[in-house]
Amino acid sequence: MPAKYIKNILIEKPVISEVKILSEFMLSFSLKSSSKNYIVYTPTSSEYLVSSDVVTKAIEKGANLVICEPWCQITGEGYKTAENGHKISVYPLGTFIRKIMSNEEL
């Protein structure tokens, strides 16, 4: 899912600020309620099965969130910690939007 698609959704949400596209499949944003910055990796259409390989790729690119298509399949790596302590969460787009709109922890 291209980053520009998610950017267009996020900029309409009142709880989001500073949405920036970093590359075709990466973007960053901040929550207005905190100063935390998120870097999002959006898997390509060929990465519809979000496995440890996709999560590892996202971590290597510096992401701290993976947001995938609503129809994607997330394997047991919905949450992973890399060797350097970097933690990452994986959400389908709808779940991600519900979490940010209700101010739930990402």
Backbone as JSON, one array per atom type, in Angstrom:
{
  "sequence": "MPAKYIKNILIEKPVISEVKILSEFMLSFSLKSSSKNYIVYTPTSSEYLVSSDVVTKAIEKGANLVICEPWCQITGEGYKTAENGHKISVYPLGTFIRKIMSNEEL",
  "N": [[0.86, -1.16, 0.0], [0.81, 2.05, -1.0], [2.55, 4.81, 0.52], [1.5, 7.37, 0.16], [-1.23, 6.97, 0.01], [-1.95, 6.28, 2.67], [-1.12, 8.64, 3.87], [-3.0, 10.48, 2.88], [-5.26, 9.62, 4.24], [-4.49, 9.99, 6.93], [-4.01, 12.79, 7.19], [-6.52, 13.84, 7.37], [-7.35, 13.3, 9.92], [-7.98, 14.6, 13.11], [-6.25, 14.15, 15.25], [-3.71, 13.81, 14.4], [-0.52, 15.02, 13.34], [1.98, 16.66, 11.3], [2.49, 14.92, 8.94], [4.55, 13.18, 6.81], [5.84, 12.06, 3.74], [8.26, 9.63, 3.29], [9.31, 7.79, 1.52], [8.23, 5.73, -1.25], [6.97, 3.65, 0.12], [7.04, 4.38, 2.78], [6.36, 6.51, 5.58], [6.1, 9.3, 7.87], [4.72, 10.45, 10.99], [3.23, 12.46, 13.6], [1.59, 12.31, 16.77], [-0.81, 14.55, 18.01], [-1.37, 14.6, 20.69], [0.89, 13.78, 21.98], [4.49, 13.97, 21.92], [5.62, 12.08, 20.43], [7.13, 10.59, 17.62], [6.29, 8.72, 14.78], [7.43, 6.24, 12.55], [6.43, 4.79, 9.67], [6.16, 1.74, 7.96], [4.84, 0.58, 4.98], [3.77, -2.32, 3.69], [4.52, -3.74, 0.45], [2.38, -4.73, -2.32], [3.05, -7.34, -2.9], [3.84, -8.27, -0.49], [1.75, -9.26, 1.06], [1.43, -11.22, 2.97], [2.32, -10.74, 6.06], [5.09, -11.41, 7.45], [7.88, -12.57, 9.48], [10.01, -11.81, 7.87], [9.11, -9.5, 6.51], [8.64, -7.81, 8.68], [11.22, -7.65, 9.77], [12.51, -6.37, 7.63], [11.19, -3.89, 7.74], [12.09, -2.97, 10.25], [14.83, -2.76, 9.72], [14.74, -0.61, 7.98], [14.18, 1.39, 9.7], [11.63, 1.74, 10.73], [8.91, 2.02, 13.1], [6.39, 1.16, 13.13], [4.21, -0.99, 11.32], [1.9, -0.79, 8.83], [-0.66, -2.34, 7.24], [-2.61, -3.51, 4.39], [-6.16, -3.94, 4.79], [-6.88, -6.56, 4.19], [-4.62, -8.07, 4.5], [-2.5, -10.74, 5.73], [-1.39, -11.36, 8.9], [1.28, -12.86, 10.38], [2.58, -14.64, 13.25], [4.22, -12.57, 14.05], [3.15, -10.08, 14.96], [4.1, -8.32, 16.71], [7.34, -7.42, 17.39], [10.66, -7.62, 18.64], [13.75, -6.36, 17.89], [17.27, -7.22, 17.82], [18.59, -4.96, 18.76], [16.84, -3.87, 20.53], [14.84, -2.43, 19.38], [11.45, -1.91, 18.97], [8.49, -3.02, 17.32], [5.25, -2.59, 15.95], [2.49, -4.18, 14.31], [-0.25, -3.5, 12.28], [-3.45, -3.93, 10.72], [-4.91, -1.57, 8.45], [-7.5, -0.51, 9.22], [-7.68, -1.21, 11.99], [-5.52, 0.25, 12.98], [-6.39, 2.92, 12.48], [-8.65, 3.04, 14.16], [-7.35, 2.76, 16.65], [-5.73, 5.11, 16.84], [-7.68, 7.1, 16.75], [-9.05, 6.68, 19.09], [-7.18, 7.25, 20.94], [-5.56, 5.13, 21.84], [-2.76, 3.19, 22.96], [-0.08, 2.8, 20.72]],
  "CA": [[0.0, 0.0, 0.0], [1.67, 3.24, -1.07], [2.52, 5.74, 1.66], [0.64, 8.53, -0.13], [-2.6, 6.56, 0.33], [-2.11, 6.43, 4.12], [-0.99, 10.07, 4.19], [-4.28, 11.12, 2.59], [-6.17, 9.25, 5.32], [-4.02, 10.57, 8.19], [-4.11, 14.25, 7.26], [-7.9, 14.19, 7.7], [-7.61, 12.97, 11.32], [-7.6, 15.74, 13.95], [-5.26, 13.78, 16.28], [-2.44, 13.59, 13.7], [0.18, 16.19, 12.8], [3.28, 16.48, 10.64], [2.58, 13.73, 8.11], [5.55, 13.35, 5.75], [6.2, 10.86, 2.97], [9.71, 9.42, 3.27], [9.57, 7.06, 0.28], [6.98, 5.19, -1.77], [6.32, 2.77, 1.09], [7.33, 4.81, 4.16], [5.97, 7.86, 5.95], [6.22, 9.58, 9.3], [3.69, 11.33, 11.52], [3.23, 12.66, 15.05], [0.28, 12.46, 17.41], [-0.91, 15.86, 18.66], [-1.45, 14.42, 22.14], [2.22, 13.49, 22.51], [5.55, 14.42, 21.02], [6.21, 10.88, 19.82], [7.12, 10.52, 16.17], [6.2, 7.35, 14.28], [7.87, 5.98, 11.19], [5.58, 3.7, 9.22], [6.46, 0.99, 6.74], [3.63, 0.02, 4.4], [4.22, -3.4, 2.81], [4.13, -3.74, -0.96], [1.29, -5.68, -2.58], [3.59, -8.71, -2.89], [4.08, -8.61, 0.92], [0.43, -9.37, 1.71], [1.63, -12.06, 4.14], [3.25, -9.98, 6.88], [5.84, -12.41, 8.21], [9.08, -12.03, 10.12], [10.85, -11.17, 6.85], [8.59, -8.15, 6.28], [8.87, -7.05, 9.91], [12.67, -7.4, 9.83], [12.79, -5.35, 6.61], [10.7, -2.61, 8.27], [13.02, -2.57, 11.31], [16.08, -2.33, 9.07], [14.51, 0.7, 7.37], [13.99, 2.36, 10.77], [10.22, 1.9, 11.07], [8.44, 1.51, 14.39], [5.04, 0.66, 12.87], [3.89, -1.53, 10.0], [0.47, -0.69, 8.58], [-0.89, -3.1, 6.02], [-3.96, -3.55, 3.83], [-7.11, -4.64, 5.67], [-6.97, -7.99, 3.84], [-3.33, -8.75, 4.67], [-2.43, -11.77, 6.76], [-0.27, -11.1, 9.81], [1.68, -14.08, 11.07], [2.84, -14.47, 14.68], [5.09, -11.41, 14.32], [2.41, -8.83, 15.09], [4.93, -7.46, 17.55], [8.66, -8.04, 17.38], [11.77, -6.83, 19.16], [15.01, -6.69, 17.23], [18.42, -7.38, 18.72], [18.98, -3.67, 19.35], [15.78, -3.4, 21.4], [13.84, -1.71, 18.59], [10.17, -2.61, 19.0], [7.65, -2.66, 16.19], [3.88, -3.12, 15.98], [1.9, -4.39, 12.99], [-1.7, -3.35, 12.33], [-4.21, -3.64, 9.5], [-5.22, -0.14, 8.4], [-8.68, -0.19, 10.02], [-7.33, -1.3, 13.41], [-4.64, 1.39, 13.25], [-7.2, 4.14, 12.53], [-9.45, 2.97, 15.4], [-6.47, 2.99, 17.8], [-5.33, 6.52, 16.95], [-8.85, 7.95, 17.01], [-9.47, 6.51, 20.49], [-5.99, 7.52, 21.73], [-4.98, 3.92, 22.41], [-1.32, 3.03, 22.79], [0.32, 2.1, 19.49]],
  "C": [[0.91, 1.23, 0.0], [1.47, 4.2, 0.11], [1.59, 6.92, 1.4], [-0.83, 8.21, 0.15], [-2.87, 6.75, 1.83], [-2.0, 7.9, 4.52], [-2.32, 10.78, 3.98], [-5.33, 10.79, 3.65], [-5.79, 9.97, 6.61], [-4.22, 12.08, 8.28], [-5.52, 14.72, 7.57], [-8.23, 13.97, 9.17], [-7.13, 14.1, 12.22], [-6.52, 15.42, 14.99], [-3.85, 13.65, 15.7], [-1.84, 14.93, 13.26], [1.45, 15.76, 12.09], [3.41, 15.17, 9.87], [3.52, 14.02, 6.95], [5.8, 12.03, 5.05], [7.72, 10.79, 2.92], [10.15, 8.68, 2.02], [8.24, 6.48, -0.17], [6.22, 4.35, -0.74], [6.64, 3.12, 2.54], [6.86, 6.25, 4.37], [6.17, 8.05, 7.44], [5.07, 10.5, 9.7], [3.89, 11.46, 13.02], [1.79, 12.7, 15.52], [0.27, 13.8, 18.12], [-0.9, 15.73, 20.17], [-0.1, 14.09, 22.78], [3.26, 13.99, 21.51], [6.2, 13.24, 20.3], [6.03, 10.9, 18.31], [7.12, 9.05, 15.76], [6.71, 7.3, 12.85], [7.19, 4.7, 10.76], [6.13, 3.06, 7.96], [5.14, 0.4, 6.25], [4.06, -1.06, 3.41], [3.73, -3.24, 1.37], [3.02, -4.77, -1.16], [1.78, -7.12, -2.58], [3.89, -9.18, -1.46], [2.77, -8.72, 1.7], [0.46, -10.29, 2.92], [2.72, -11.39, 4.98], [3.91, -10.96, 7.85], [7.05, -11.75, 8.86], [10.0, -11.36, 9.12], [10.41, -9.72, 6.6], [8.86, -7.27, 7.5], [10.35, -6.7, 10.06], [13.06, -6.32, 8.83], [12.36, -3.96, 7.11], [11.63, -2.08, 9.36], [14.32, -2.05, 10.72], [15.95, -0.96, 8.42], [14.23, 1.78, 8.41], [12.55, 2.57, 11.2], [9.93, 1.42, 12.49], [6.97, 1.09, 14.32], [4.99, 0.05, 11.47], [2.38, -1.45, 9.88], [0.21, -1.34, 7.23], [-2.35, -3.02, 5.58], [-4.89, -4.29, 4.78], [-7.19, -6.15, 5.41], [-5.65, -8.74, 4.02], [-3.42, -9.81, 5.77], [-1.19, -11.51, 7.6], [0.05, -12.4, 10.52], [1.97, -13.75, 12.54], [3.7, -13.29, 15.03], [4.31, -10.11, 14.34], [3.16, -7.83, 15.94], [6.29, -8.13, 17.66], [9.68, -7.08, 17.97], [13.05, -7.29, 18.47], [16.12, -6.79, 18.27], [18.79, -6.08, 19.42], [17.89, -3.09, 20.25], [14.7, -2.6, 20.69], [12.55, -2.52, 18.56], [9.29, -2.12, 17.87], [6.28, -3.31, 16.35], [3.35, -3.19, 14.56], [0.38, -4.33, 13.13], [-2.28, -3.31, 10.92], [-4.67, -2.18, 9.58], [-6.41, 0.23, 9.28], [-8.41, -0.2, 11.52], [-6.46, -0.12, 13.82], [-5.46, 2.67, 13.4], [-8.04, 4.15, 13.79], [-8.59, 3.29, 16.62], [-6.09, 4.47, 17.93], [-6.51, 7.41, 17.27], [-9.35, 7.81, 18.45], [-8.3, 6.71, 21.46], [-5.44, 6.3, 22.45], [-3.48, 3.9, 22.13], [-1.04, 2.28, 21.5], [1.41, 1.16, 19.81]]
}
